[in-house]
Amino acid sequence: MFVYFNDHFYFVTSTKNSRHLSTVISPHITWKSIMAGKGESGHKLHARMRLWEFPDEYVVEPTDGTGGSFLSVSRVDGSMKLLDELPHCSAVRVPKIRTIYGVIGVLKLLAGQYLFVITECQCVGSYLGHPIYKVSSMKILPCDHSLKRSPEEQKRTEAEFSSLLNAAEGTPGLFFSYNANLTLSMQRLHDLGDESKTIPLWRQADPRYLWNNYMMEVLIDNKLDQYLLPILQGSFHHFQAAIGKDIIDVTLIARRCNRRTGTRMWRRGADPDGYVANFVETEQIMQLNGYTASFVQVRGSMPFLWEQIVNLKYKPNFEIVKPEEAPGVADRHFLDLRKRYGAVVAVDLVNKHGGEGQLCEMYGNAMQSIVNEDIRYLHFDFHRICGHIHFERLSMLYDQISEFLSKNRYLLLNEKGEKLEEQTGVVRTNCIDCLDRTNVTQSMIGRKILESQLRRIGIFGAEETISAHPNFDDNFKILWANHGDDVSIQYSGTPALKGDFVRCGKRTIEGILKDGFNALARYYLNNFCDGTRQDAIDLVHGNFIASVSRDTSNQLQKGSLETLASLPIALSLVLAAFFFSILSLKQVRHSWWNLFFSLMWASVTVAIAAFVRANGRMFCNRPRLHKPRR
């Protein structure tokens, strides 16, 4: 077991009656080096820096003792260069100074560039012997002095674009490590072998799980390897617990794919290439008595083109787009899964009837031509079978996939780093949002697999379960509940529903009330906030590239009717008309004209309410960079 203390890792060895610290391990050694007892990697990232904000440039000074040149970024046009020494300070050139913990990247808009830096972070645990950090705060520094010479219209457009970056500053769930590759599963890292010590960290990273993949391009072009810090969006949680005299370490990592990233209502289904919304790879890692085990499962939206555009209704209608293309899109999606993970069992948790039924039918039909010995489709009507409280009936689902899990196994390494087992398949789970029902289901599968791994290494007996160890059981539930909340917040804006079952093992009154509150919060965020958030996500990931050549001013302007559509104004008019209607009705006994006015104001109330209901989409906060299909 590794313990992080005073900037070093100590290996804790155990005997029957005592434990003691032995080898001191530098935090710069890779996981492969720890397992094989080899030396450090030659590619070190700057872990601590001082930012000097001069009037005409930003200067980043490494202060972690690794050496290296100063990085200068022009505040005029964002150009970069390396300096051997700090620029001269004077009475007219007094810099602001702050500590930063990483350079995330650079985003170019119309006339300026914007430098993203990490200003606060916290250590949340260790992975493969290296500390893992969560971004607590980041700062976006403008390099836009050249904007002063731009036309007024371009200035206004640049200001609107830069205002979207305020939403990006609050992006949740960003994690990084200066030494470990968080974007690859343990099995892929093991297969990478010694190659990891010969190339920089960013080159090893899986581009689809790099949150700052697009923003790193400028740094890559300038060959700034020591400043290229891979950032992962997802989740990282771990705990240690006792099983008798043994200490088990369990880690849960979520990796969010950046290929079709976005918010709950504005990123549904798949794109024509087969990349799906809310695609998240979840890896559960167990370390005990020198053994290391890993199990990966994935989630993602149903892999064909469909939408659910907000329109002020609590549950907008589902719309299948280009249904004739569904088999081809699904085939491309599962071909990619097959290449990356091996065999696939697709578990579909949506309702077979009602509004979700048409999606369920389309998914099932699309899978008919895809299913083979390596790809299996399984529908499990979660709400019909489990209802809202009987989640223990998920055992029926496990019985249907247990043979697949037994056949395709998990990664298991011994104390020498030798592979004893290998995972050759993956469970792909989805519901409508791939959040609430999916979280409950994945936690059940993770529990069963962990119990199987503990039996494999001789810790558990044949019938022993995690629930037989209360402290271990409680920590495992909390681990998965926190994981589900993190994934849900990034996609929907609120913690997961049904989290009380994952956290407590049963449904509670408090949990049901909390679900009601979170459901209303989702409704508000999806209808009135997420359009702007989707625009910010599209900018950061390069899905929309601002340039002087394209008609960006029109892109940011609403249509003529949308410009006048304001829900607060509409509601104010409804309330005012209703008030005058009641006031006139009270005066009817004095004059019949008041009845006429009362009916007139009542008609105005109904007319405005009917107009808002019929044109609900116009009154919602919609993305303005990428227009929805309808």
KOLFITOR-703858 format. One record per residue (C-alpha): x, y, z; residue in one letter. Coordinates in steps of 0.5 Angstrom, whole numbers, padded with zeros to 4 digits, always signed. Layout:
% residues N
XYZA...
This chain:
% residues 630
+0000+0000+0000M+0003+0007-0002F+0002+0013+0003V+0003+0020+0001Y+0007+0024+0006F+0012+0030+0006N+0012+0030-0002D+0014+0023-0002H+0011+0016-0003F+0012+0011+0002Y+0011+0003+0001F+0008+0000+0007V+0010-0007+0008T+0006-0011+0013S+0007-0017+0017T+0003-0021+0022K+0003-0017+0028N+0006-0010+0025S+0007-0005+0019R+0013-0001+0018H+0015+0004+0012L+0020+0002+0007S+0022+0004+0001T+0021+0012-0001V+0019+0013-0007I+0019+0020-0011S+0013+0022-0014P+0016+0023-0021H+0016+0015-0022I+0011+0013-0027T+0007+0007-0025W+0011+0002-0029K+0017+0004-0026S+0014+0003-0019I+0011-0004-0021M+0018-0006-0024A+0023-0002-0020G+0025+0002-0025K+0028+0010-0025G+0024+0016-0027E+0021+0019-0033S+0025+0024-0037G+0019+0028-0038H+0017+0033-0032K+0012+0038-0032L+0012+0044-0028H+0008+0043-0022A+0008+0050-0019R+0009+0057-0022M+0009+0064-0021R+0005+0068-0026L+0008+0075-0027W+0002+0080-0030E+0006+0086-0034F+0002+0091-0038P+0004+0088-0044D+0006+0081-0043E+0004+0075-0038Y+0011+0071-0036V+0010+0064-0033V+0016+0063-0028E+0017+0055-0026P+0018+0055-0018T+0018+0048-0017D+0026+0047-0018G+0025+0043-0024T+0029+0049-0028G+0027+0051-0035G+0026+0057-0038S+0021+0063-0037F+0014+0063-0041L+0012+0069-0044S+0005+0071-0047V+0004+0077-0051S-0002+0081-0048R-0003+0084-0055V-0004+0078-0060D-0002+0072-0055G+0004+0070-0059S+0009+0066-0054M+0016+0065-0053K+0021+0062-0048L+0026+0067-0044L+0032+0066-0040D+0031+0071-0035E+0025+0075-0032L+0024+0081-0036P+0026+0088-0032H+0021+0091-0027C+0020+0099-0027S+0016+0104-0023A+0012+0104-0030V+0012+0097-0031R+0010+0094-0024V+0007+0087-0025P+0002+0083-0021K+0004+0077-0018I+0000+0070-0017R+0002+0063-0016T-0001+0058-0021I-0001+0050-0022Y-0002+0049-0029G-0003+0052-0036V-0009+0049-0039I-0008+0052-0046G-0010+0058-0050V-0017+0059-0054L-0017+0064-0060K-0023+0068-0061L-0024+0074-0067L-0018+0079-0065A-0015+0076-0059G-0013+0070-0055Q-0015+0068-0048Y-0010+0064-0043L-0013+0059-0039F-0009+0058-0032V-0010+0054-0026I-0010+0058-0020T-0013+0053-0014E-0013+0046-0014C-0013+0041-0008Q-0010+0034-0008C-0016+0028-0008V-0012+0022-0007G-0007+0018-0011S-0007+0014-0017Y-0001+0009-0019L+0003+0012-0014G+0002+0019-0016H-0002+0025-0013P-0008+0027-0017I-0011+0034-0016Y-0018+0037-0018K-0018+0044-0021V-0022+0048-0015S-0021+0055-0019S-0018+0057-0026M-0017+0064-0029K-0018+0066-0036I-0013+0072-0038L-0015+0076-0044P-0009+0077-0049C-0013+0082-0053D-0010+0089-0054H-0010+0088-0061S-0018+0089-0061L-0017+0096-0060K-0015+0097-0067R-0021+0093-0069S-0028+0095-0072P-0034+0097-0067E-0038+0091-0069E-0032+0086-0068Q-0031+0089-0061K-0038+0088-0060R-0038+0081-0062T-0031+0079-0059E-0034+0082-0052A-0040+0077-0053E-0036+0071-0055F-0031+0073-0049S-0037+0073-0044S-0039+0066-0046L-0032+0064-0043L-0035+0066-0036N-0039+0060-0036A-0033+0056-0038A-0029+0058-0032E-0034+0054-0027G-0033+0048-0031T-0034+0042-0026P-0030+0036-0025G-0023+0037-0028L-0018+0033-0025F-0010+0033-0027F-0004+0029-0025S+0003+0032-0027Y+0006+0025-0027N+0000+0020-0028A-0004+0019-0035N-0011+0019-0032L-0014+0019-0039T-0012+0011-0040L-0015+0005-0036S-0010+0001-0032M-0010-0004-0038Q-0008+0000-0043R-0003+0003-0039L+0000-0004-0037H+0000-0005-0045D+0003+0001-0046L+0009-0001-0042G+0016+0002-0043D+0014+0007-0048E+0011+0011-0043S+0018+0013-0041K+0020+0016-0047T+0014+0021-0049I+0011+0027-0046P+0005+0026-0042L+0000+0029-0047W+0003+0025-0053R+0001+0018-0049Q-0006+0021-0047A-0013+0019-0051D-0015+0025-0054P-0022+0024-0053R-0022+0024-0046Y-0017+0030-0046L-0022+0036-0044W-0017+0041-0046N-0015+0038-0053N-0017+0043-0057Y-0014+0049-0053M-0007+0045-0052M-0006+0046-0060E-0002+0053-0059V+0002+0050-0054L+0004+0044-0058I+0006+0048-0064D+0010+0052-0060N+0014+0046-0057K+0012+0047-0050L+0012+0040-0047D+0014+0042-0040Q+0007+0046-0040Y+0003+0041-0043L-0002+0039-0038L-0007+0034-0040P-0014+0035-0036I-0019+0030-0035L-0027+0032-0034Q-0030+0027-0030G-0030+0024-0023S-0024+0021-0018F-0026+0018-0011H-0023+0013-0007H-0023+0010+0000F-0019+0005+0004Q-0023+0000+0009A-0021-0006+0013A-0023-0013+0011I-0020-0017+0017G-0013-0015+0018K-0012-0013+0011D-0013-0006+0008I-0017-0005+0001I-0016+0001-0003D-0022+0002-0008V-0021+0008-0013T-0027+0010-0018L-0025+0014-0024I-0030+0017-0029A-0027+0020-0036R-0032+0024-0040R-0031+0024-0048C-0030+0030-0051N-0033+0028-0058R-0040+0030-0057R-0040+0034-0050T-0045+0038-0048G-0051+0039-0043T-0057+0035-0042R-0062+0037-0047M-0058+0040-0052W-0054+0034-0053R-0058+0028-0054R-0057+0021-0058G-0051+0021-0063A-0048+0025-0069D-0047+0022-0076P-0040+0019-0074D-0043+0015-0068G-0040+0019-0063Y-0046+0019-0057V-0048+0024-0052A-0046+0024-0045N-0041+0018-0046F-0037+0016-0040V-0032+0011-0039E-0032+0009-0031T-0026+0005-0028E-0026+0001-0022Q-0019+0000-0019I-0018-0005-0013M-0011-0006-0009Q-0010-0011-0004L-0004-0015-0002N+0000-0013-0008G-0005-0015-0013Y-0008-0010-0017T-0015-0011-0021A-0019-0006-0025S-0026-0006-0029F-0028-0002-0034V-0036+0000-0036Q-0038+0005-0040V-0045+0009-0041R-0047+0013-0047G-0054+0016-0050S-0058+0011-0055M-0053+0011-0061P-0058+0014-0067F-0060+0021-0069L-0065+0024-0064W-0067+0030-0060E-0071+0033-0054Q-0071+0040-0055I-0074+0044-0049V-0080+0048-0050N-0082+0050-0043L-0086+0043-0042K-0083+0039-0036Y-0082+0033-0041K-0081+0035-0048P-0083+0030-0054N-0077+0026-0057F-0076+0027-0064E-0072+0022-0068I-0068+0025-0074V-0067+0021-0080K-0069+0015-0078P-0067+0011-0084E-0060+0013-0082E-0060+0009-0075A-0057+0003-0077P-0051+0006-0080G-0050+0011-0074V-0051+0005-0069A-0046+0000-0073D-0041+0006-0073R-0042+0007-0066H-0041-0001-0064F-0035-0002-0069L-0031+0004-0065D-0033+0000-0058L-0031-0007-0061R-0024-0004-0063K-0023-0001-0056R-0026-0006-0051Y-0027-0012-0055G-0034-0016-0054A-0040-0011-0052V-0047-0012-0048V-0051-0006-0049A-0056-0006-0043V-0062-0001-0045D-0066+0001-0039L-0071+0005-0042V-0079+0004-0042N-0082+0000-0047K-0088+0004-0047H-0090+0011-0047G-0086+0017-0049G-0079+0013-0049E-0082+0007-0053G-0081+0010-0059Q-0074+0011-0058L-0073+0004-0055C-0076+0001-0061E-0072+0005-0066M-0066+0002-0062Y-0068-0005-0062G-0069-0005-0069N-0062-0001-0071A-0059-0007-0067M-0062-0013-0071Q-0057-0012-0076S-0051-0011-0071I-0052-0016-0066V-0047-0022-0067N-0043-0027-0062E-0039-0020-0060D-0044-0015-0059I-0051-0017-0056R-0057-0012-0054Y-0061-0013-0048L-0067-0009-0046H-0069-0009-0039F-0075-0004-0037D-0072-0001-0031F-0078+0003-0029H-0083-0003-0030R-0079-0008-0026I-0076-0004-0021C-0081+0001-0020G-0079+0007-0016H-0077+0003-0009I-0075-0004-0011H-0068-0004-0014F-0066-0010-0011E-0070-0013-0017R-0063-0011-0021L-0061-0018-0019S-0065-0021-0025M-0061-0016-0030L-0055-0019-0027Y-0057-0026-0028D-0058-0024-0035Q-0051-0021-0036I-0047-0026-0031S-0044-0031-0036E-0042-0025-0041F-0038-0022-0035L-0035-0029-0033S-0033-0030-0040K-0030-0023-0041N-0027-0022-0034R-0023-0016-0031Y-0015-0014-0031L-0012-0017-0025L-0004-0016-0024L+0000-0019-0019N+0005-0016-0014E+0010-0016-0020K+0006-0013-0025G+0005-0019-0029E-0002-0020-0032K-0006-0026-0029L-0013-0024-0032E-0015-0019-0038E-0021-0016-0039Q-0024-0017-0046T-0031-0014-0046G-0035-0008-0044V-0042-0007-0041V-0045-0001-0044R-0051+0002-0040T-0056+0007-0042N-0063+0010-0040C-0065+0017-0043I-0060+0021-0039D-0055+0016-0038C-0055+0018-0031L-0060+0016-0025D-0062+0009-0028R-0055+0008-0031T-0052+0010-0024N-0056+0005-0020V-0054-0001-0025T-0047+0001-0026Q-0046+0001-0018S-0049-0006-0018M-0045-0009-0023I-0039-0006-0020G-0040-0009-0013R-0041-0016-0016K-0035-0015-0020I-0031-0013-0014L-0034-0019-0010E-0031-0023-0015S-0024-0020-0015Q-0024-0021-0008L-0026-0029-0008R-0021-0029-0014R-0015-0027-0010I-0017-0031-0004G-0020-0025+0001I-0027-0027+0000F-0030-0034+0001G-0035-0037-0004A-0041-0034-0001E-0038-0028+0002E-0041-0021+0000T-0039-0014+0001I-0045-0013+0005S-0042-0017+0011A-0037-0012+0012H-0041-0006+0014P-0035-0001+0014N-0033-0003+0007F-0040-0003+0005D-0042+0004+0007D-0035+0007+0004N-0037+0003-0003F-0044+0006-0003K-0042+0013-0002I-0036+0012-0007L-0041+0010-0012W-0046+0016-0010A-0041+0021-0011N-0039+0019-0017H-0046+0019-0020G-0047+0026-0017D-0041+0028-0021D-0043+0025-0027V-0050+0028-0027S-0048+0035-0025I-0043+0036-0031Q-0049+0034-0036Y-0055+0036-0032S-0053+0041-0027G-0056+0037-0021T-0054+0031-0017P-0056+0025-0019A-0063+0022-0018L-0064+0016-0014K-0058+0017-0011G-0061+0015-0004D-0061+0008-0006F-0054+0008-0008V-0052+0012-0002R-0056+0008+0003C-0058+0002+0000G-0065+0003+0000K-0070+0009-0002R-0071+0014+0004T-0077+0020+0005I-0071+0025+0005E-0068+0022-0002G-0075+0022-0005I-0076+0029-0003L-0069+0031-0006K-0070+0028-0012D-0076+0032-0013G-0072+0039-0012F-0067+0036-0016N-0072+0035-0022A-0075+0042-0021L-0068+0045-0021A-0066+0041-0028R-0072+0044-0031Y-0070+0051-0029Y-0063+0050-0032L-0065+0046-0038N-0070+0051-0040N-0067+0058-0038F-0059+0057-0037C-0056+0051-0041D-0056+0054-0048G-0051+0059-0046T-0047+0053-0042R-0047+0049-0049Q-0045+0055-0053D-0039+0056-0048A-0037+0048-0048I-0037+0049-0056D-0032+0054-0056L-0028+0051-0051V-0028+0044-0055H-0027+0048-0062G-0034+0045-0064N-0035+0053-0066F-0029+0057-0068I-0029+0064-0069A-0026+0068-0074S-0027+0074-0078V-0028+0071-0084S-0035+0068-0082R-0041+0071-0081D-0041+0071-0073T-0045+0077-0072S-0051+0074-0075N-0049+0068-0071Q-0050+0071-0064L-0056+0075-0066Q-0063+0072-0065K-0069+0072-0070G-0073+0078-0070S-0079+0074-0066L-0074+0071-0061E-0071+0078-0060T-0078+0080-0057L-0079+0073-0053A-0078+0074-0046S-0081+0070-0041L-0081+0074-0035P-0084+0080-0039I-0089+0075-0042A-0091+0072-0035L-0091+0080-0032S-0096+0081-0038L-0100+0075-0036V-0101+0077-0028L-0102+0084-0030A-0108+0082-0035A-0111+0077-0029F-0110+0083-0024F-0114+0088-0028F-0119+0082-0030S-0121+0081-0023I-0121+0088-0021L-0126+0090-0027S-0130+0084-0025L-0131+0086-0017K-0134+0093-0020Q-0139+0089-0025V-0145+0091-0020R-0143+0099-0021H-0143+0098-0029S-0144+0093-0034W-0138+0096-0038W-0133+0093-0032N-0136+0086-0035L-0134+0088-0042F-0127+0090-0039F-0126+0084-0035S-0128+0079-0041L-0123+0083-0045M-0117+0083-0040W-0119+0075-0039A-0118+0074-0046S-0111+0078-0046V-0109+0073-0041T-0111+0067-0044V-0108+0069-0051A-0101+0071-0048I-0101+0064-0044A-0103+0061-0051A-0098+0064-0055F-0092+0062-0050V-0095+0055-0049R-0095+0055-0057A-0088+0058-0058N-0085+0055-0052G-0078+0054-0055R-0077+0061-0057M-0078+0063-0049F-0072+0058-0047C-0065+0059-0047N-0062+0056-0053R-0055+0055-0056P-0054+0061-0061R-0047+0058-0064L-0050+0052-0066H-0057+0052-0068K-0062+0046-0067P-0064+0042-0073R-0071+0044-0071R
